[in-house]
Amino acid sequence: MKKFEDKVVLVTGSTSGIGRETAKHLASLGAKVVVTGRSKERGDVIVDAIKADGGDAYFVAADIMAEADIDNLVKETIEHYGKLDVLVNNAGIAY
């Protein structure tokens, strides 16, 4: 059994950098990963890469600066996977 098997993990800011690699790694440990960021195109690339490696991933477009997007992100995660076990709050903005 993999460490994160049967766990649903939401990784914010997972369309690039540390978030992308975190999402891929958690998927390799058996997690069902929700990839999120502002770019659907970049999100789809990550989801496709995870699936190509045998993982399970789903993309939801969201800007964590928008409260409505956060609400929708959690709602879509639960609608798609039935639950949410882990949140990795990786998204950030540098000014």
LUMSEZA-613395 format. One record per residue (C-alpha): z, y, x. Coordinates in nm, 4 decimals, m for minus. Each point is the difference from the previous one (the first is absolute). Layout:
% LUMSEZA-613395
NODE Z Y X
...
% end
This chain:
% LUMSEZA-613395
NODE 0.0000 0.0000 0.0000
NODE m0.0904 0.3460 0.1267
NODE 0.2731 0.2664 0.0162
NODE m0.1495 0.2197 m0.2734
NODE m0.1541 m0.2691 m0.2185
NODE 0.0285 0.0916 m0.3702
NODE 0.1032 0.3569 0.0872
NODE m0.1923 0.3047 m0.1181
NODE 0.0030 0.2779 0.2573
NODE m0.1224 0.3552 m0.0569
NODE m0.0908 0.1853 0.3207
NODE m0.0603 0.3720 m0.0447
NODE m0.2443 0.1631 0.2371
NODE m0.1581 m0.3362 0.0729
NODE m0.3618 0.1085 0.0354
NODE 0.0388 0.0873 0.3681
NODE 0.2173 m0.0255 0.3085
NODE 0.3456 m0.1533 m0.0155
NODE m0.0204 m0.0535 m0.3771
NODE m0.3276 m0.1910 0.0293
NODE 0.1387 m0.2295 0.2685
NODE 0.3258 m0.0467 m0.1921
NODE m0.1928 m0.1036 m0.3114
NODE m0.2086 m0.2476 0.1988
NODE 0.3045 m0.1464 0.1739
NODE 0.1990 m0.0413 m0.3219
NODE m0.2987 m0.1705 m0.1604
NODE m0.0149 m0.2402 0.2957
NODE 0.3642 m0.0848 m0.0767
NODE m0.0930 m0.0924 m0.3567
NODE 0.0644 0.3260 m0.1861
NODE m0.2139 0.1183 m0.2867
NODE m0.0714 0.3512 0.1251
NODE m0.0727 0.3135 m0.1971
NODE m0.2041 0.2285 0.2234
NODE 0.0135 0.3660 m0.0928
NODE m0.1342 0.3317 0.1183
NODE m0.2276 0.2777 m0.1154
NODE m0.3285 m0.1611 0.1088
NODE m0.1304 m0.2882 m0.2118
NODE m0.2685 m0.0744 0.2578
NODE 0.2545 m0.0402 0.2808
NODE 0.2316 m0.1955 m0.2281
NODE m0.2747 m0.2419 m0.0972
NODE m0.0743 m0.0645 0.3691
NODE 0.3645 m0.0980 0.0611
NODE 0.0164 m0.2181 m0.3112
NODE m0.3217 m0.1746 0.1010
NODE 0.1356 m0.0616 0.3519
NODE 0.3231 m0.1465 m0.1360
NODE m0.1888 m0.2243 m0.2409
NODE m0.2402 m0.1108 0.2760
NODE 0.3057 m0.1198 0.1937
NODE 0.1208 m0.2002 m0.3017
NODE 0.2477 0.2564 m0.1320
NODE 0.0499 0.1574 m0.3392
NODE m0.0358 0.3768 m0.0372
NODE m0.0701 0.2593 m0.2658
NODE m0.0839 0.3712 0.0397
NODE 0.1364 0.2859 m0.2082
NODE m0.1111 0.3549 0.0784
NODE 0.2976 0.2354 0.0200
NODE 0.1142 0.3226 0.1582
NODE 0.3752 m0.0271 0.0547
NODE 0.0302 0.3767 m0.0387
NODE m0.0939 m0.0389 m0.3693
NODE 0.2778 m0.1357 m0.2218
NODE m0.2485 m0.1329 m0.2574
NODE m0.1759 m0.1992 0.2750
NODE 0.3316 m0.1568 0.1051
NODE 0.0778 m0.0993 m0.3582
NODE m0.3480 m0.1496 m0.0370
NODE 0.0292 m0.1820 0.3333
NODE 0.3147 m0.1836 m0.1072
NODE m0.1424 m0.0651 m0.3478
NODE m0.3243 m0.1474 0.1380
NODE 0.1880 m0.2109 0.2543
NODE 0.2139 m0.1578 m0.2706
NODE m0.2976 m0.0421 m0.2345
NODE m0.2020 m0.1742 0.2733
NODE 0.2665 m0.2166 0.1645
NODE 0.2783 m0.0067 m0.2593
NODE 0.2659 0.1415 0.2311
NODE 0.0756 0.2076 0.3080
NODE 0.2327 m0.1420 0.2658
NODE m0.0362 0.2247 0.3039
NODE m0.1034 0.3615 0.0614
NODE m0.1103 0.1110 0.3456
NODE m0.0059 0.3783 m0.0238
NODE m0.2357 0.0739 0.2870
NODE m0.2021 0.2925 m0.1366
NODE 0.0566 0.3312 0.1663
NODE m0.1583 0.3348 0.0528
NODE m0.0028 0.1943 0.3240
NODE m0.0143 0.3777 m0.0259
% end
